Amino acid sequence: SITVEINEKKLTVPFGTTILEACKQAQIHIPTLCHHEDLCVAGVCRVCVVEVEGMRTLQASCAFPITAPIKIKTTTNAVRKARKHIIDLLISEHYGECYSCFRNNNCELQSLAKEYGVDHYNFGHVTQPRFEVDNSSYSVVRDMDKCVLCKRCVRTCIDLQEVGVLEAIDRGHRTHIGTFLEKPLAEVICINCGQCINRCPTGALRANDPRDEIWAAIDDPTKHVVIQTAPSPRAAIGEEFGQVPGKSFTGELNTALRRIGFDKVFDTNFSADLTIIEEGTELILRLYKALVKKEKVALPQFTSCSPGWVKYLEHFYPEYIDNLSSAKSPQQMFGALIKTFYAEKTGINPANIVSVALMPCSAKKFECNRPEMNSSGYKDVDYGLTTRELAQMIKEAGIFLPEMPQSHFDDPFGEASGAGLIFGATGGVMEAALRSVIEFVTGKRVEDVYANADITPVRGFEGIRYAEIPITEVGPVPKLLQHLVPDWNWLKGATLKIAVCHGTANARKVMEDIKAGGKFSECHFIEFMACPGGCLGGGGQPIPTNEEIRKKRAEAIYNEDKSLPVRKSHENRHVKELYDLFLTDGPCGHKSHKLLHTHYVK
Ligand code: HC1
């Protein structure tokens, strides 16, 4: 370690610590713009400059590793002036008005301008847009006139997600961020994950916002407007109302949604439970075909509920599309059921149902517009709405979410299990599946195998996790599956090999290993989520998001799971009822194949 002096205060830091990190440790505030905790150092904006004794020029603190004892000053006049000039220059090139920008009050450039008293245009001002807004994508909108060239989106796309759609184009004052051949986003290999939006410091990137259409539907008395709410938004939306990360607002959100005019509020966790039954059954069938019938089937089975991951696979590894579970995501299963089962049960014409999905994800907007997603005979889900957009709607309605009384979800989908809820965290789909598969196959209670039904080997934030579940004993086949497999003897003594990975850079590692015939090619089931942390870190979640915040959101989800009376998908009585009343030929039966499964075609 090395002793440094910052503003005459001595501090010992490990070798290689950046000045910015050392200042943070000393609780000295340094303004930043191109810096983001999730990303590698860029050092391009220079907003974080400091004085280092003996050096002729000011140094970017984010890009200066401490390798020798040095004296640093962060509050000198030269530092103040340099920072202010940089912000002045950025503002002069920034087209657009703050009041009409979705990042108003949550914009890092605006905050810096306030902090440094930049309240007029010292270097002139751009009065005409230079770029066309690219709203070709269902998910991500690019407005390059608001870009500050911090390259956080570029580093997110290239390094964090290893997709590589965005890059700096041209040089000097013509530099801008663009796509391959300057094509619209919808025509390049964007996976719609929206991670670039989460890391953009300004309003240059945003999600394709359906609020106006949803308000219009709410105002239309001929429309029956329903909303399903995904597991992750409830664990994060409080942040939009100034609450500390890590607290769920499930009951408050239900009340707020009714007050702003939704006719019914449904829980996506219900259809996550259904997904477990369908996807778990599919896995059992694939294993049965491979191990007993010696048929050629695609293994490992990959989860398919993250639409960013599905798109990633379609773009980069299309030869593995058959490995994707044919089970639709919970969002899409729910959409198909609302316009069929629910419409029949309530006598509402499905043509008059407007189905909204509150999601933490920008790719869900793309997913609901996929041509495969019309199995009800209508567009199964009409609009994907992000956590940020819903928070805005709630504010527009004059509601302060944390003060809402709590209320429940609506029937006939009112019950959901903790297994459905934990889908929102990386490893959650796998844990939910295991809670059911272990009970189905062994006949034992999962609590007798894993304390409190917490399957800890698949939890955590490690980018790639691998686990083996030995099946030492088998029980009777449950009634729900008796038409598919005669017994479990063929699984006795087998070891279920599973893996979990989040973030597409990690997905690439797993896929390359599979291609090379490595350890992951021997897995039976792999959970892939496109976003770091899983859905709770989705591209539609409150900004900022970083590892600390993602961990808090995960805590909120796991704490809520613990508090729920039902924690296994197969114990959800409304799911059982659905198979009794509607999906009468059982999981992976004819009807569920028509409504709840699909086959992705690139
Ligand atoms: Fe997700 Fe899913 S967990 S994909 O992360 O399977 O978006 O939250 O809703 O569909 O349930 C997202 C979250 C979400 C689906 C479920």
Boltz pocket constraint, residues with backbone or C-beta under 6 A from the ligand:
constraints:
  - pocket:
      binder: B
      contacts: [[A, 229], [A, 230], [A, 231], [A, 232], [A, 233], [A, 268], [A, 269], [A, 271], [A, 272], [A, 305], [A, 306], [A, 307], [A, 329], [A, 330], [A, 331], [A, 332], [A, 358], [A, 359], [A, 360], [A, 361], [A, 364], [A, 420], [A, 423], [A, 424], [A, 534], [A, 535], [A, 536], [A, 538]]
      max_distance: 6.0
